[in-house]
Amino acid sequence: MKRPAWAIVPAKSLSHGKSRLRPVLDEGERALFARRLLEHVLDVLAACELDGVLVATGGDDVAALAAERGAHVLRDRGVGTLADVVDRALAEVASRGAAAAVVLMADLPRVEPRDVDALLAALDGHDVALVRDHLGRHTNALTLAPPTAMPTCFGREDSFAAHCAAARAAGLRAIVVESERIAFDVDVPADHQELTTPRPAVGT
């Protein structure tokens, strides 16, 4: 029997996100870009077999967008770290009956439903499944069963290594999932250039 699973997407207000893209995008362009990234992630999650999607945010714009997409909203308190926001969201979905949860960042333009399904499938025989970013430092996705299996380390410069260490310290069975699509996020101008530069056709 499939265990109840929820997804959590932490997201800043669209007007405050993607500040490191200032060299290539003005304020309005950054807000629109952040919106499109979040819309993509929410659309992907809507296509997955999940029991619910929870967006954790302090932004009215993000809350409205999440509600339009049929997601639940947990308003953050504007204090604490990203890990505090995520941990509160994990506790919330656990209280709603989730036996597993996948935390997915809001800026993953290449993620597909099959990637989320693979992450949840990786929990068969494991308590934690995680995907690092393309630089190997941050955590772009973290799946936990149960959702409150361990405190998270989001927001740290070395969150991937920290999550691995936290899982070991808690005696949890962890697996690192290699996923190029989840690993690619858009934080800096070089990422934006890679995303917007057409890829050569196969065979050329």
N, C-alpha and C positions, 0 to 999 in steps of 0.2 A: 504494500500500500504506500502511495506517495505521501511523504511527510509534508505538512503545511509549510510553505516557504514564502517569504516576503523579500522585496528588494528595498533598499534604502539609498536615496540619492541626496547627499548634502550639497547645497548650492547657495552661493552668495547672491545678493541682489544683483540683477543684470547690470545695473549702473556702476557697480563696484567691482565687478569681475574683470579678469583678463588685463589687469593693470600693466603687466609686463609687455603687453603688445602695443603700448603707446607709440613706439617708434614707427609702427606701420599702420596703425588704425587710430582714428580720432575717437572721441568719447561716444558719439552716436554709433559709429561702426563697431566699436567694441561691444556695446550693449546688444546690438543686433546679432553679432557673431556669437556672443554668449547664449543668446536666446535660441539660436539655431542649433547650437551644440546640445543644449538641454532638451530641446524638442526632439532631437534625434534619439538621445538616450531614453527618454520617456516613451517614444514610439517603439523602440526596440523592446523595452520591458513590457509594453502592452501586448506584444506579440508572443511573449513567453507564458508558460504555464505557471503562473504565480498566483498566490492567494491575495496579494495586495502589493501596492507600491507606496512607499512613504517618502515624501520629500521633506527634508529638514532644512529650514531656511528662516532667516530673519527679514527677508525682503517681500514686500507686498506684491511686487511684480512677479517674482518666482512663485509665490503662493497662488496667485491668480492663474498663472500658466499651468501649474500642477493640477489645480482643480479642473481647468478646461480639459486636461488630458485624462481625467478620471482618477488621479492619484490622491492619496490622503496627504495631509499637510501637518507637520509638527513645527510650530514656530519656536525657533531657538531663542534663548534669553539674552543674546547679545553679549554674553560673558563667557569666559573660559576658552579652551582650545577647541580645534576641530575635533580632536578625540573626544572631548566632553560632549560635543553636539552629537557625534555618531553614537557614543555609548548610550546616551539618553534615548536616541532613536531605536537602538537595538533593544533596550529594555521595553520600549513602547510596543514594538512588534511582538516581542515575547509575551507581553500582557494580552495581546490580541490573538494569541494561539499559535504563533509561528514556532515551528520546531527547528527551522533553519532560516538564515538570512544572508543575502548577498549585498554587500556595500559596493556601489559602483560610482565612480567619479562622474561629474556632470560634463566633462569636456573630452569625450571619447568619440570622435567623428567616424571611426571605422568599426566600432563594435556592432555585432550582429546578434540576433536572437540565439543562434547556435552556440555562440561564445558563452552566453549566460547559462544556457542549458548544460554546457560542458563543465562549467564551474560547479553547478549544483550536483551534477553526476559525480564529480570528483570527491564529494562528501561521502560516497559509498566506501566505507572503510577508512575514512579520515574525519577528523573533527574540524579541521581548518584547511581551506584552499585559498591561495593568494596568487596574484599576478603583479609583477613589478612593472614600473614604467620603462620606457625604452632606454633610459639612462641607468637603470638599475638601482636607483636610490629610493624612489617613492613607491607607494602601493596604490595601484589604480583599481584593484578589485580585491575584496576580502570576503570570503564565504565562511560562515560559522554555523555549527550545529552542536548545542543550541545557540541561539543568537547572543546569549550573555556568557559564552564559554570563557572569554577572557576580555580584559580591558584592551581597547585599541590604542594605536600609537599614531593616528593620523595627524598631520600637521608638522611632524618632525622631518628634518632634512634627510634622515636615514630611516624613514618609517618602514621600509621593506625589511631591513636587517632587524629593526626593533620588533616588528611583528613576528619574525621567525624566532627571535630570542624569547619573546613573551610566550609563544606557543610551547617552546621547549620547557620554559620555567613552570608552565601550568601542567606539564605532562600530557599535552594534547598531540594527537597524531596529525601532522601537517604535511601538505603537499604543495609544491610550487608548480603552478600551471603555466606553461609557456604559450603565450598568445600574442602574436604580433599586433592583431587588431585592438585588443584591450591595452596593450603596452603603449600604443601611440596616443599621446595626448597633445594638447596645444597650449603651451605655456609661454613660449618665447618666440620672437620673430622667425627664427630658423624653422620652428615647428609649423608656423603659419605658412611659410614659403613652401615647405614640403607638401603641405596639404593642398595648396592652391596651384602648384606646378603640375601640369598634366604628366601622367606617367606614360612612358613609351609603350606602344602596343606590343603585345606578346609576339615574339618572333622577329622583332626589328632590331 
